[in-house]
């Protein structure tokens, strides 16, 4: 979930593809989902598939080497 400037929670679910221990892990709202892949592209595809099944709004980002997240989908 994200917070707007007033601090209230919006309904957007965030999926992050994060490198960890030689693999790419998928997090949902900063919690590990249990899903991972050894290739970034595969992990991104899994994250997008999960985001598409969300009943509300969802986004997918990938963590860059410098720690920032880049928005990938939608």
Wavefront OBJ file of the C-alpha trace (Angstrom):
o trace
v 0.000 0.000 0.000
v 1.140 3.534 -0.623
v 0.460 6.632 1.405
v -0.569 9.957 -0.030
v 0.883 13.213 1.378
v -1.876 13.389 3.998
v -0.802 9.988 5.346
v -3.920 8.061 4.366
v -3.511 4.678 2.721
v -4.489 4.202 -0.902
v -5.441 0.878 -2.467
v -2.435 0.456 -4.758
v -0.536 -2.776 -4.163
v 3.194 -2.640 -4.929
v 5.159 -5.597 -6.262
v 8.931 -5.238 -6.165
v 11.430 -7.502 -7.926
v 14.501 -7.470 -5.695
v 17.924 -9.139 -6.120
v 18.834 -11.346 -3.151
v 21.379 -14.131 -2.719
v 21.880 -14.798 -6.436
v 18.202 -14.774 -7.325
v 15.359 -12.298 -7.916
v 12.691 -12.299 -5.213
v 9.178 -10.915 -5.539
v 7.872 -8.789 -2.702
v 4.309 -7.571 -2.238
v 4.057 -4.394 -0.176
v 7.587 -5.063 1.175
v 6.876 -8.657 2.272
v 8.461 -11.664 0.525
v 5.791 -13.570 -1.426
v 7.690 -16.854 -1.530
v 8.156 -16.519 -5.287
v 11.526 -16.020 -6.924
v 13.429 -16.671 -10.147
v 17.060 -16.936 -11.126
v 16.567 -14.474 -14.006
v 15.229 -10.931 -13.625
v 12.938 -11.195 -16.655
v 11.249 -14.301 -15.299
v 10.726 -12.672 -11.899
v 9.247 -9.587 -13.565
v 6.823 -11.791 -15.523
v 5.750 -13.547 -12.306
v 5.258 -10.203 -10.555
v 3.181 -8.811 -13.428
v 1.026 -11.950 -13.488
v 0.392 -11.578 -9.744
v -0.343 -7.861 -10.102
v -2.865 -8.560 -12.864
v -4.800 -10.806 -10.458
v -5.132 -8.074 -7.826
v -8.723 -6.862 -7.438
v -7.575 -3.217 -7.258
v -4.703 -1.160 -8.607
v -1.209 -2.661 -8.619
v 2.223 -1.674 -9.874
v 5.451 -3.586 -10.513
v 8.936 -2.144 -9.935
v 12.432 -3.580 -10.115
v 15.199 -2.652 -7.711
v 18.249 -1.209 -9.451
v 21.862 -1.807 -8.370
v 21.923 1.560 -6.559
v 18.877 0.587 -4.457
v 16.309 2.718 -6.280
v 13.196 1.149 -7.763
v 12.230 1.591 -11.396
v 8.537 1.403 -12.329
v 7.924 -1.315 -14.935
v 4.195 -1.986 -15.067
v 1.561 -0.767 -15.874
l 1 2 3 4 5 6 7 8 9 10 11 12 13 14 15 16 17 18 19 20 21 22 23 24 25 26 27 28 29 30 31 32 33 34 35 36 37 38 39 40 41 42 43 44 45 46 47 48 49 50 51 52 53 54 55 56 57 58 59 60 61 62 63 64 65 66 67 68 69 70 71 72 73 74
